[in-house]
Amino acid sequence: MKLVYTAFDKAGKSVTDTVEARDIAEATDMLRRQGFYVTQIKQAGPDAATGPGGSIKTTLAGRLNGNRRLRNLAVFTRQLHVLMSTGTPMVEALTALERQAKEPQWRSVIVALRGKVEEGVSLSSAMSLFPQEFNAVCRSLVAAGESGGDLDVMLDRVATIAKRQMHTRNAIVGAMVYPALLIVVAMAVLVILLLFVLPRFAMLFKSLDTPLPPTTKLLMDMSDLLRAYWWLLPPAIIGAIFGGRAWLATPIGKRSVDTLMVKFPQLGTMTRNFITARLVRLLGVLIQGKVPLIDALNLVRESTVNHHYTQLMTKAVDAVTRGESLAGAFADSELVTTSVHEAMRSGERSGQLGPLLNTMADFLDEENEVTLRSLTSILEPMILIVLGIFVGFVALSMFMPLFDLTAATRG
């Protein structure tokens, strides 16, 4: 069978090539012995659909967003862990989960998994046919559980990782909803004032024939400009959105945003803490799951979306490959705190690197939650103060000419 694979070589470079093997499991093992870390492998050719270890065509790609995928993965692995820990055979457990699945797309994935397992394919190999739903970390832990005979334990660890990632993402989104809503309301109020309210004041000021203060004249000019070219506003907003997305898709755009996220004052510190906590947790779970250190570092690198942290993990892979310590690769980096690489150094000395990294990840997650709550409690009143200043500025700018006229009339 001819298989197409994507892998990282010993230098950390991505390689895409083909290999001949009986199935995916044999090909993966053969490539691993050659020094490649496989991230994706499937049967070559457009008609690969149903052979053992072959690729399954599916219309699921792109239909499920990130949150839904994480929730499905967490629920699936948790339920499969419970069923298998009670002695339920794999096929019966997958059949039960198939009946419980509500989304048609997700049910089709479980049906395909059950079909492959019935054909004699391992669960990790079946999961590799759906890389978007089962990431490389999940597949690696499941493969380690299958080889070590503790699959139910590894499934529980995968569910814990997915739940923690969901919790972090929901906490960040929840913290930003209210400030974003306030900003949107402020922009909508500004547009309504400029389009409908200020023109009425303009007619009044024109009939009074009095000189206007600079702030009032500025608002009037903005109102005239917006009323004259309002038809340009929707295309400009749409163009900015699509242009921004296209720029972010380029390597330069992504690198620029990644740099801004890790170096911006206050925001950069919080971003580094969140990424570091996830990195440490993934590495700790993989090492504790008996995944080889080089493979674990490559898996973490693959799951890292920030360019600077990807470079850091590449540096760590090179250091460990040369026989250096893992803590030394992180010691000189500004992306991780001193406590993290000191914990790595202690874990390497004691031989308890995995458990120590998991403990450190729990500590970092608790600190991040406290920081996020504190930032939210500060950000909300600051936005309200800014909105109050903005409303006061508009009100004074509109009524100052009337005050001047009243004072002149009394004089």
Stockholm file with secondary structure:
# STOCKHOLM 1.0

chainA/1-411         MKLVYTAFDKAGKSVTDTVEARDIAEATDMLRRQGFYVTQIKQAGPDAATGPGGSIKTTLAGRLNGNRRLRNLAVFTRQLHVLMSTGTPMVEALTALERQAKEPQWRSVIVALRGKVEEGVSLSSAMSLFPQEFNAVCRSLVAAGESGGDLDVMLDRVATIAKRQMHTRNAIVGAMVYPALLIVVAMAVLVILLLFVLPRFAMLFKSLDTPLPPTTKLLMDMSDLLRAYWWLLPPAIIGAIFGGRAWLATPIGKRSVDTLMVKFPQLGTMTRNFITARLVRLLGVLIQGKVPLIDALNLVRESTVNHHYTQLMTKAVDAVTRGESLAGAFADSELVTTSVHEAMRSGERSGQLGPLLNTMADFLDEENEVTLRSLTSILEPMILIVLGIFVGFVALSMFMPLFDLTAATRG
#=GR chainA/1-411 SS CEEEEEEECTTSCEEEEEEECSSHHHHHHHHHHTTCEEEEEEESSTTCCSSTTCCCCCSCTTTSCHHHHHHHHHHHHHHHHHHHHTTCCHHHHHHHHHHHCCSHHHHHHHHHHHHHHHTTCCHHHHHTTCTTTSCHHHHHHHHHHHHHTCHHHHHHHHHHHHHHHHHHHHHHHHHHHHHHHHHHHHHHHHHHIIIIIHHHHHHHHHHHTCCCCHHHHHHHHHHHHHHHSGGGHHHHHHHHHHHHHHHHHSHHHHHHHHHHHHHSTTHHHHHHHHHHHHHHHHHHHHHHTTCCHHHHHHHHHHHCCSHHHHHHHHHHHHHHHTTCCHHHHHHTCSSSCHHHHHHHHHHHHHTCHHHHHHHHHHHHHHHHHHHHHHHHHHHHHHHHHHHHHHHHHHHHHHHHHHHHHHHHHHC
#=GC SS_cons         CEEEEEEECTTSCEEEEEEECSSHHHHHHHHHHTTCEEEEEEESSTTCCSSTTCCCCCSCTTTSCHHHHHHHHHHHHHHHHHHHHTTCCHHHHHHHHHHHCCSHHHHHHHHHHHHHHHTTCCHHHHHTTCTTTSCHHHHHHHHHHHHHTCHHHHHHHHHHHHHHHHHHHHHHHHHHHHHHHHHHHHHHHHHHIIIIIHHHHHHHHHHHTCCCCHHHHHHHHHHHHHHHSGGGHHHHHHHHHHHHHHHHHSHHHHHHHHHHHHHSTTHHHHHHHHHHHHHHHHHHHHHHTTCCHHHHHHHHHHHCCSHHHHHHHHHHHHHHHTTCCHHHHHHTCSSSCHHHHHHHHHHHHHTCHHHHHHHHHHHHHHHHHHHHHHHHHHHHHHHHHHHHHHHHHHHHHHHHHHHHHHHHHHC
//
